[in-house]
Amino acid sequence: MPQFWSSCLVVVPAVVLNLKSAAIMTSDGNWGGALGSMVFGPIVFFLILQAVLFYATRFLRGRQAVATFTTSRLNYVAGLITLLGVLGAAASRM
């Protein structure tokens, strides 16, 4: 469940903050760029960051010290870092 909430924490602001630029991209016919900036980019970055955090922590602290991939609290850390990236990318376009 932490992975679901973290991904929602990333996707919802990404969609809301990129609506205007995505509308402009889709009117130009650039559907891939619109979907990439709204959904796929943040989700891919979140999953890669979460995998790096999870496996690094698992390597350093051992298998018993970390919960499974989807239930680990490292999902929240990866979600917050990705959210900061989404906010930064949206702010740089304004």
Secondary structure as GFF3:
##gff-version 3
##sequence-region A 1 94
A	DSSP	alpha_helix	2	17	.	.	.	ID=ss1
A	DSSP	alpha_helix	19	27	.	.	.	ID=ss2
A	DSSP	alpha_helix	31	35	.	.	.	ID=ss3
A	DSSP	pi_helix	36	40	.	.	.	ID=ss4
A	DSSP	alpha_helix	41	61	.	.	.	ID=ss5
A	DSSP	three_ten_helix	63	65	.	.	.	ID=ss6
A	DSSP	alpha_helix	74	93	.	.	.	ID=ss7
###
